[in-house]
Amino acid sequence: MLVAGEHVPADPVTGLALLRSAASGGEPTACGYLGFIELRGMGVPKDLPLAIKDLGRAISLGDGTSKSELAYALVEANRWEQAEQVMADAGNGGDPIALLAIAGWREQGYFRPRDLEAAFALTARAAELDNAEARRRLGRMYGTGVGTSVDPVRAAAEYRLAAEGGDAAGRTWLARVTLSGEGVRMDVPKGLALLREAAAAKDADALLMLGRAYLQGLWVPRDDAVAHGLLRQAAAAGSEEAKAYPAALRP
């Protein structure tokens, strides 16, 4: 799409004109993408009411993928009950992202009292759709007993599936349990290899964990220079914990 500069040089003005033309002609994907950029203010002024209108139009034209976006827009507009209804409809339609969103709401107690069993069931449904993030979150639930019994073996299995599905955070969790022997046989070389792979994918927790390992000489020879470089990367990737090492953050 020209707006995003995919396949052709980026041309926001032309791309936006083409997008609006397609949307006005009733193309559902164009309506959905227009609502998406309006919701985020990407190349256009942020316009919540217009985003809700365009996303709703996309859905009415058959674009089911816009349902979860519409739900988030409705949350931002403080239209909680409608947001929950739209997100539930998307989840019932087999959208794993919607299922995970509702699971998070149930776990945190948004819109209604906390229901950890429901959160677990929804996450499991999303995982059955081969969603890597859902696999990782399901692993966390098994590992900590959220909505289910603690099962380190099953947790490790879910982390493995998440990592195989390309989830960098899932690879970090698989590294953790492999290094500690939780639910799997302890294997330091394998755990370190997994941790390095996740760090190479710029996962903040992996960078933090590997940086701490070099700082403490844990599993690897101590190397402050390497540690500080990794901690700087972790902080840049969004890790608040990495910022607790001021010496590492100095240029």
C-alpha positions as CSV (number, residue, x, y, z in Angstrom):
1,M,0.0,0.0,0.0
2,L,1.3,3.4,-0.9
3,V,0.6,4.9,2.5
4,A,3.0,2.4,4.1
5,G,5.5,2.6,1.2
6,E,5.2,-1.2,0.6
7,H,6.5,-2.4,-2.9
8,V,6.7,1.2,-4.1
9,P,8.4,4.4,-2.8
10,A,6.5,5.9,0.1
11,D,4.0,8.6,-1.1
12,P,1.7,9.4,1.8
13,V,-0.4,12.0,-0.1
14,T,-1.0,9.7,-3.1
15,G,-1.4,6.7,-0.9
16,L,-4.0,8.4,1.3
17,A,-5.9,9.6,-1.7
18,L,-6.1,6.1,-3.1
19,L,-7.0,4.7,0.2
20,R,-9.9,7.1,0.7
21,S,-11.1,6.5,-2.9
22,A,-11.2,2.8,-2.3
23,A,-12.9,3.2,1.1
24,S,-15.5,5.5,-0.4
25,G,-16.1,2.9,-3.1
26,G,-17.0,0.4,-0.4
27,E,-13.8,-1.7,-0.3
28,P,-13.9,-3.2,3.2
29,T,-10.1,-3.6,3.7
30,A,-9.6,0.0,2.7
31,C,-12.2,1.1,5.2
32,G,-10.6,-0.9,7.9
33,Y,-7.1,0.4,7.2
34,L,-8.4,4.0,7.1
35,G,-9.9,3.5,10.5
36,F,-6.7,1.9,11.7
37,I,-4.6,5.0,10.8
38,E,-7.2,7.4,12.0
39,L,-7.2,5.7,15.4
40,R,-3.4,6.0,15.7
41,G,-2.9,9.3,13.9
42,M,-0.6,7.7,11.3
43,G,-0.2,10.2,8.4
44,V,-3.5,11.8,9.3
45,P,-4.8,13.7,12.4
46,K,-6.0,11.3,15.1
47,D,-9.8,11.2,14.9
48,L,-11.5,8.7,17.2
49,P,-15.1,9.3,16.1
50,L,-14.1,8.9,12.4
51,A,-12.0,5.8,13.2
52,I,-15.0,4.2,14.9
53,K,-17.2,5.1,11.9
54,D,-14.7,3.7,9.3
55,L,-14.0,0.6,11.3
56,G,-17.7,-0.1,11.8
57,R,-18.2,0.4,8.1
58,A,-15.5,-2.1,7.3
59,I,-17.1,-4.6,9.6
60,S,-20.5,-4.1,8.0
61,L,-18.9,-4.7,4.6
62,G,-17.5,-8.0,5.7
63,D,-14.1,-7.2,7.2
64,G,-14.1,-9.2,10.4
65,T,-10.4,-8.4,11.1
66,S,-11.4,-4.9,12.0
67,K,-13.5,-6.0,15.0
68,S,-10.7,-6.0,17.5
69,E,-9.5,-2.6,16.3
70,L,-13.0,-1.2,16.7
71,A,-13.2,-2.7,20.2
72,Y,-9.9,-0.9,21.2
73,A,-11.3,2.3,19.7
74,L,-14.5,1.9,21.7
75,V,-12.4,1.4,24.9
76,E,-10.6,4.6,24.2
77,A,-14.0,6.3,23.8
78,N,-15.1,4.9,27.2
79,R,-17.8,2.8,25.5
80,W,-16.9,-0.2,27.7
81,E,-20.0,-2.4,27.2
82,Q,-20.0,-2.0,23.5
83,A,-16.2,-2.6,23.3
84,E,-16.6,-5.9,25.2
85,Q,-19.4,-7.0,23.0
86,V,-17.5,-6.3,19.8
87,M,-14.3,-8.0,21.1
88,A,-16.3,-11.0,22.3
89,D,-17.8,-11.3,18.8
90,A,-14.3,-11.2,17.2
91,G,-13.2,-13.8,19.6
92,N,-16.1,-16.1,18.9
93,G,-15.2,-15.7,15.2
94,G,-11.8,-17.2,15.9
95,D,-9.6,-14.1,16.2
96,P,-6.8,-15.1,18.6
97,I,-5.8,-11.5,19.2
98,A,-9.4,-10.8,20.4
99,L,-9.4,-13.9,22.6
100,L,-6.2,-12.8,24.2
101,A,-7.5,-9.3,24.8
102,I,-10.6,-10.6,26.5
103,A,-8.4,-13.0,28.5
104,G,-6.3,-10.1,29.7
105,W,-9.5,-8.2,30.7
106,R,-10.7,-11.2,32.7
107,E,-7.4,-11.7,34.4
108,Q,-7.1,-8.0,35.3
109,G,-10.7,-7.5,36.2
110,Y,-11.6,-4.9,33.6
111,F,-15.3,-4.3,33.0
112,R,-16.3,-7.0,35.4
113,P,-14.9,-9.0,38.4
114,R,-11.7,-11.0,37.9
115,D,-12.2,-14.5,36.5
116,L,-8.9,-16.3,36.3
117,E,-10.5,-19.6,35.1
118,A,-12.2,-17.8,32.2
119,A,-8.9,-16.0,31.4
120,F,-7.1,-19.4,31.3
121,A,-9.8,-20.9,29.1
122,L,-9.7,-18.0,26.6
123,T,-5.9,-18.1,26.4
124,A,-6.1,-21.8,25.8
125,R,-8.5,-21.2,22.9
126,A,-6.2,-18.7,21.4
127,A,-3.3,-21.1,21.7
128,E,-5.2,-23.8,19.9
129,L,-5.3,-21.4,17.0
130,D,-1.5,-21.7,16.8
131,N,-0.9,-18.2,18.1
132,A,2.6,-18.0,19.4
133,E,1.9,-15.2,21.9
134,A,-1.0,-17.2,23.3
135,R,1.3,-20.2,23.7
136,R,3.7,-18.1,25.8
137,R,1.0,-16.6,27.9
138,L,-0.5,-20.0,28.5
139,G,3.0,-21.1,29.6
140,R,3.1,-18.3,32.1
141,M,-0.3,-19.4,33.5
142,Y,0.8,-23.0,33.9
143,G,4.0,-21.8,35.4
144,T,2.4,-19.6,38.0
145,G,-1.0,-21.3,38.5
146,V,-3.2,-18.5,37.0
147,G,-6.6,-20.1,36.5
148,T,-5.2,-23.6,36.6
149,S,-2.9,-25.8,38.6
150,V,0.8,-25.1,38.5
151,D,2.4,-27.4,35.9
152,P,6.1,-26.6,35.1
153,V,6.3,-29.4,32.5
154,R,3.3,-28.0,30.6
155,A,4.6,-24.5,31.0
156,A,7.9,-25.4,29.4
157,A,6.1,-27.2,26.6
158,E,4.1,-24.1,25.8
159,Y,7.2,-21.9,25.9
160,R,8.8,-24.2,23.4
161,L,5.8,-24.0,21.1
162,A,5.8,-20.2,21.4
163,A,9.5,-20.1,20.6
164,E,9.0,-22.4,17.6
165,G,6.2,-20.0,16.4
166,G,8.6,-17.1,16.4
167,D,7.7,-15.4,19.6
168,A,11.0,-13.9,21.0
169,A,9.5,-13.5,24.5
170,G,8.5,-17.1,24.4
171,R,12.1,-18.0,23.5
172,T,13.3,-16.0,26.5
173,W,11.0,-17.9,28.8
174,L,12.1,-21.2,27.3
175,A,15.7,-20.1,28.0
176,R,14.8,-19.3,31.7
177,V,13.3,-22.7,32.4
178,T,16.1,-24.5,30.5
179,L,18.7,-22.6,32.5
180,S,16.9,-23.3,35.8
181,G,15.7,-26.8,35.0
182,E,12.0,-25.9,35.7
183,G,9.9,-28.5,33.9
184,V,12.8,-29.5,31.6
185,R,16.2,-31.0,32.1
186,M,18.7,-28.2,33.0
187,D,20.9,-27.5,30.1
188,V,23.1,-24.3,30.4
189,P,24.6,-24.3,26.9
190,K,21.2,-24.8,25.3
191,G,19.6,-22.2,27.6
192,L,22.3,-19.7,26.8
193,A,21.9,-20.3,23.0
194,L,18.1,-19.7,23.4
195,L,18.8,-16.5,25.4
196,R,21.2,-15.2,22.8
197,E,18.7,-15.9,20.0
198,A,16.0,-13.9,21.9
199,A,18.5,-11.1,22.6
200,A,19.4,-11.0,18.9
201,A,15.7,-10.5,18.2
202,K,15.8,-7.4,20.6
203,D,13.6,-8.9,23.3
204,A,14.1,-6.6,26.3
205,D,13.9,-9.3,28.9
206,A,16.5,-11.4,27.1
207,L,18.9,-8.5,26.8
208,L,18.4,-7.7,30.5
209,M,18.9,-11.3,31.5
210,L,22.0,-11.8,29.4
211,G,23.4,-8.4,30.5
212,R,23.0,-9.4,34.1
213,A,24.7,-12.8,33.4
214,Y,27.8,-11.0,32.1
215,L,27.7,-8.5,34.9
216,Q,27.6,-11.3,37.6
217,G,29.7,-13.9,35.8
218,L,26.7,-16.2,35.8
219,W,26.9,-19.0,33.2
220,V,29.5,-16.9,31.3
221,P,32.8,-15.2,32.2
222,R,32.2,-11.8,33.7
223,D,32.6,-9.0,31.2
224,D,31.5,-5.6,32.2
225,A,31.8,-4.1,28.8
226,V,29.6,-6.7,27.2
227,A,27.2,-6.5,30.1
228,H,26.9,-2.7,29.8
229,G,26.3,-2.9,26.1
230,L,23.5,-5.4,26.6
231,L,21.9,-3.4,29.4
232,R,21.9,-0.3,27.2
233,Q,20.1,-2.3,24.5
234,A,17.6,-3.6,27.1
235,A,16.9,-0.1,28.3
236,A,16.4,1.1,24.7
237,A,14.1,-1.8,24.1
238,G,11.9,-0.6,27.0
239,S,13.2,-2.4,30.0
240,E,12.7,-0.3,33.1
241,E,14.8,-2.7,35.2
242,A,17.8,-2.1,32.9
243,K,17.7,1.5,33.9
244,A,18.5,0.5,37.5
245,Y,22.1,0.1,36.3
246,P,23.2,3.7,35.8
247,A,26.9,2.8,35.2
248,A,25.8,0.6,32.3
249,L,23.8,3.3,30.7
250,R,26.6,5.9,30.5
251,P,27.9,6.2,26.9
